[in-house]
Structures are given as C-alpha cells and as structure tokens.
C-alpha cells in the first residue's frame, strides 16, 4: 500500500480514542470536538471495512480489530514523538514552558524572575498562566500544581504545604473578631471547587464563632484581585500564605489573629519522558531552591503566629 494514501488524521484520531477509550477525552487531547473524533473513526472503519469500537452509553469499547491495530499505531506515534523531540533539542535554543495558575504567576513567580534570569541567562522561559492544564508530554514543559495528588502520569516533587489564614492590611488595625463586622470579608472563586479548600464558614467553625461575626461580602472571580483588595485595605481575606509571603514580609499585609487552616500542597510536575533533559533539570532545580529559600525565618514566624488560635467570641 502506498504511504501517500494512508489516512493519517483518521489513524491519529483512532489512536487517541483507543488509548483513552473515550471520544471526549481524545477530542480534548487533539483540540477538536467529540463529533469530529467520531466522524474520523467512522471514516477509518469505512476505509478498513471493519468496526473498531462498540458504541455504548458514555463509553466506547475497542473491538478485536482495534486491539490489533492500536499497539502498532501507539509504537509508531511514540517513535515519531521521540525522534522529533531529539531533533528539536538539537536545533532549538534552550527553552522551557512553565504551567501555573495566574495567581501563582503574578504573586510568587514574577517577583522572582529577575533571580532566575540572573542564574540562567541562556534559558528562554515561557509562562503558561492559566487554570487549564497543559499537556506536559509535548515539548519541554514543567508545571506547578496546587492539590493533594497523586499525579500518576507525571513525576511529582512536593515543594510546599500550604496554610490558609485571615489576612488584612495593617492599616485596618484589627485585633479580634469584634472588629470584623466593620470590614468586608473578601472572597474569590476557586478555579476547582471540588478541591474542598477552606471557606469563611470553615474558618469560623475552627475559630469558635459563626459567619454572623463577619461583615458584608466583597467577591472577585480572580484570586489576584482579592489579594490586591486586601492590600488596599478593602477588607479581610482568607489567603494562602505562600502566595502573599512577600507582602507579609514587606508589612503591607499581616495575619492579625488566628486560626490558620491547612490548605493543599504545591507540586512540581514533569513528564517521565523528559528524563535527561538538562534544561528542564536546571529550571526544576531553581524552582526547588526558590521554594526552599522562601521558607525564611520571618515566614516561619508568620506561620506560627497564624497557628496560634485566638478564639473568636461567639
């Protein structure tokens, strides 16, 4: 059979669908619609003259023909990817894409980029700041993820465990829960509500008071905006201390009283396929060192202060 007649786009769609056993997940990987995946698979089935999937409710089951075809395609596409990656490493300048949330990029990463460029002037760093996850199997990519894990598809290194506390501008001169009625309680939308992160209700339960002790709400869709509002003295916010450790050190924010609550954990992720990539190793090493350096004695005092629970009055 002549290679120019091979249905490459249909084969690619089938390989992704067979690997995930889902047209929907395959469509997300290939940045097309599930209908497009289904159409391409049907074209391949018509071209071959055999059925490749049994269509069932919310899932697809590979047929015997698919089980024969899939391993061959998987090995072929893996070989293509490895060869292309090796060529890119030889011809491209040293570059790394780092995936993280917008709040982490603006609050933690950007203030430290000068140090990174000074330590690694030859590396082109691209920041992918988005709540959407990035496919780390494509190219030289790292990711900072905030969660509990596990991350079975990736190599994961824990960088820090988060604590969440009531944070406010010192200009508000807050000394206890009796002062909260006079200020707004700042909220923002978590990008993944299912993470089960602390809320004002859970903070009040731990502190021994009720949400009625709080003032009116001020809500944002973006965490960075909530942080800036707290700095401006617009109210009090429940914030992860990792993201505001620089503001705490400068004194533009403070933890006036407890309690603090456990948050999730920051992890550094990379694809196992990137083992031996010296550029990624250098960026990953810098991130680990930067997180370690951020755990300064002043930061430790802040965390201890936040964990010193001063009970709210009911």
C-alpha positions in Angstrom: 0.0 0.0 0.0 1.3 3.4 -0.9 2.0 5.6 2.1 0.6 8.7 0.5 -2.8 7.0 0.6 -2.7 6.3 4.3 -5.5 8.1 6.3 -3.1 9.7 8.9 -5.6 12.1 10.5 -8.1 9.2 11.0 -5.4 7.0 12.4 -4.4 9.7 14.8 -8.0 10.1 16.0 -8.4 6.4 16.4 -5.1 6.0 18.4 -6.2 8.7 20.9 -9.7 7.3 21.2 -8.3 3.8 21.7 -5.8 5.0 24.3 -8.3 6.9 26.3 -11.3 4.6 25.5 -13.2 7.9 25.1 -14.1 10.1 22.2 -14.5 13.0 24.5 -11.0 12.8 26.1 -9.4 12.1 22.7 -11.1 15.3 21.4 -9.7 17.3 24.3 -6.2 16.0 23.6 -6.4 16.8 19.9 -8.3 20.1 20.4 -11.3 19.1 18.3 -14.9 18.2 19.1 -16.0 14.6 20.1 -18.2 14.7 16.9 -15.0 15.2 14.8 -13.3 12.2 16.5 -16.4 10.1 15.9 -16.5 11.1 12.3 -12.8 10.4 11.7 -13.1 7.0 13.3 -16.2 6.1 11.2 -14.2 7.1 8.1 -11.4 4.8 9.2 -13.8 2.0 9.8 -15.3 2.5 6.3 -11.8 2.6 4.8 -10.9 -0.7 6.6 -14.2 -2.4 6.2 -14.3 -3.4 9.9 -15.8 -2.0 13.1 -13.2 -0.6 15.6 -15.4 0.3 18.5 -18.6 -0.8 20.1 -20.6 2.4 20.9 -22.1 2.2 24.4 -23.7 4.7 26.7 -21.0 7.3 27.6 -18.1 5.0 26.6 -16.7 3.1 23.7 -15.2 -0.4 23.7 -12.4 -1.4 21.3 -13.2 -4.4 19.1 -10.7 -7.2 18.3 -9.7 -5.3 15.2 -8.9 -2.3 17.2 -6.9 -4.4 19.6 -4.7 -5.5 16.7 -4.3 -2.0 15.2 -3.8 0.1 18.3 -0.4 -1.3 19.6 1.2 -0.8 16.2 0.0 2.8 16.0 1.0 3.6 19.5 4.5 2.4 18.9 4.7 4.3 15.7 3.5 7.6 17.2 5.8 7.2 20.2 8.7 6.7 17.8 7.7 9.8 15.8 7.5 11.8 19.1 10.9 10.7 20.3 12.6 11.4 17.1 11.1 14.8 16.7 11.9 15.7 20.4 15.6 14.8 19.8 15.7 16.9 16.7 14.1 19.9 18.5 16.6 19.6 21.3 19.5 19.8 18.8 18.2 22.7 16.8 16.2 24.9 19.2 17.5 27.3 21.8 17.2 26.2 25.4 13.6 26.9 26.3 11.1 25.8 28.9 7.3 26.3 29.3 6.2 26.5 32.9 2.5 26.0 33.5 0.9 27.5 36.6 -2.2 29.4 37.7 -2.4 33.2 37.0 -2.4 33.9 40.8 0.8 31.9 41.3 2.4 33.6 38.3 1.7 37.1 39.4 2.2 36.7 43.2 5.0 34.2 43.5 6.8 33.7 40.2 7.1 37.2 38.7 8.8 38.8 41.6 11.5 36.1 41.4 12.1 36.1 37.7 15.0 38.5 37.9 16.8 36.0 40.1 16.0 33.2 37.6 17.3 35.2 34.6 20.5 36.1 36.5 21.1 32.5 37.4 20.2 31.1 33.9 20.6 33.9 31.3 20.7 31.3 28.4 17.2 29.8 29.1 14.1 31.2 27.4 11.3 30.8 30.0 7.7 30.9 28.8 5.0 31.2 31.5 1.7 29.5 30.6 -0.5 31.2 33.2 -3.9 29.5 33.0 -6.4 27.5 35.1 -6.5 25.0 32.2 -4.0 22.1 32.5 -1.1 21.9 30.0 -0.2 18.6 28.3 3.3 18.1 29.7 4.1 15.3 27.2 4.6 17.8 24.4 8.0 19.6 24.4 10.0 20.9 27.3 7.3 21.6 29.9 7.1 21.8 33.7 4.0 22.6 35.8 3.3 23.9 39.3 0.1 22.3 40.5 -1.8 23.0 43.7 -3.6 19.9 45.1 -3.1 16.8 47.1 -2.2 14.5 44.2 -1.4 11.8 43.3 -0.3 12.6 39.8 0.3 9.1 38.4 1.1 10.3 34.8 3.9 12.5 35.9 7.0 12.7 38.1 5.9 14.9 41.1 8.0 16.6 43.7 6.3 18.3 46.6 7.5 21.9 47.0 5.5 23.2 50.0 2.4 22.5 52.1 0.1 25.5 52.2 -1.6 27.2 55.2 -4.6 29.5 54.8 -5.2 32.3 57.2 -7.1 35.6 57.7 -5.0 38.3 56.1 -5.5 42.0 56.1 -3.8 45.3 55.7 -2.2 46.6 59.0 -4.0 49.9 58.3 -7.2 48.3 59.4 -5.8 47.8 62.9 -7.7 44.6 63.5 -7.2 43.0 66.9 -10.1 40.5 67.3 -13.3 39.1 65.8 -15.2 42.0 67.2 -13.6 44.2 64.5 -14.7 42.0 61.6 -18.2 43.4 61.4 -16.7 46.8 60.4 -14.9 45.5 57.4 -15.8 43.4 54.3 -15.0 39.7 54.0 -13.3 39.2 50.7 -14.0 36.1 48.7 -12.9 34.8 45.3 -13.9 31.9 43.1 -11.7 28.8 43.4 -10.8 27.5 40.0 -11.7 24.0 41.1 -14.4 24.0 43.9 -14.1 20.2 44.3 -10.7 20.6 45.9 -12.5 21.3 49.2 -10.4 24.3 50.2 -11.2 26.3 53.4 -14.1 28.8 53.4 -15.2 31.5 55.7 -17.7 29.1 57.2 -14.9 26.5 58.0 -12.7 29.3 59.3 -15.4 30.4 61.7 -16.1 26.8 62.9 -12.4 26.4 63.7 -12.3 29.8 65.4 -15.3 29.0 67.5 -17.7 31.6 66.1 -20.4 31.9 63.4 -20.4 33.6 60.0 -22.7 36.3 61.5 -19.5 37.7 63.0 -18.3 38.7 59.5 -19.0 41.9 57.7 -20.5 42.3 54.2 -19.0 40.3 51.3 -16.7 41.6 48.6 -16.4 38.9 45.9 -14.0 38.5 43.0 -13.6 35.9 40.2 -9.8 36.2 40.4 -7.6 35.4 43.4 -5.0 38.1 42.4 -7.7 40.8 42.6 -8.7 39.6 46.0 -5.1 39.9 47.2 -4.8 43.4 45.8 -8.1 44.4 47.5 -6.8 43.1 50.8 -3.5 45.1 50.3 -5.6 48.2 49.6 -7.5 47.8 52.9 -10.8 46.9 51.3 -11.4 44.1 53.7 -10.1 40.8 55.1 -9.4 37.8 53.0 -8.7 34.1 53.5 -5.5 33.6 51.6 -2.8 31.0 51.1 0.3 32.3 52.9 2.6 31.1 50.2 1.2 33.5 47.6 1.4 36.5 50.0 4.6 35.7 51.8 6.4 38.7 50.1 3.6 41.1 51.1 3.7 39.7 54.7 7.5 40.2 54.8 7.1 43.8 53.5 4.4 44.6 56.0 1.7 45.5 53.5 -0.3 42.5 54.8 -0.5 40.8 58.1 -2.1 37.9 59.9 -3.8 39.9 62.8 -5.2 36.8 64.6 -5.8 33.1 64.0 -6.6 30.4 63.3 -4.9 29.1 60.2 -6.2 26.2 58.3 -4.4 23.5 56.3 -4.5 24.1 52.5 -3.3 21.8 49.8 0.3 21.2 48.5 2.4 22.7 45.7 3.9 20.1 43.5 6.4 20.4 40.6 5.3 18.1 37.8 7.1 16.9 34.7 6.7 14.1 32.2 8.8 10.9 32.7 9.7 11.2 29.1 11.8 14.3 29.8 14.3 12.4 31.9 17.8 13.6 30.9 16.7 17.0 29.6 19.4 19.2 31.1 17.4 22.4 30.6 14.4 21.1 32.4 16.6 19.9 35.2 18.1 23.4 35.7 14.7 25.1 35.8 13.3 22.4 38.2 16.3 22.8 40.4 15.9 26.6 40.5 12.2 26.2 41.5 13.1 23.8 44.3 15.7 26.2 45.6 13.4 29.2 45.3 10.7 27.5 47.4 13.2 26.5 50.0 14.6 30.0 50.2 11.1 31.4 50.5 10.7 29.4 53.8 12.6 32.1 55.6 12.7 32.6 59.4 10.3 35.5 59.0 7.9 33.3 57.1 8.2 30.7 59.8 7.2 33.3 62.4 4.2 34.3 60.3 3.0 30.6 60.1 3.5 30.1 63.8 1.5 33.3 64.5 -1.3 32.1 62.3 -1.4 28.7 64.0 -1.7 30.4 67.4 -5.5 30.2 67.6 -7.1 33.1 69.4 -10.7 32.1 69.8 -13.4 34.3 68.4 -16.2 35.4 70.6 -19.5 33.7 69.8 
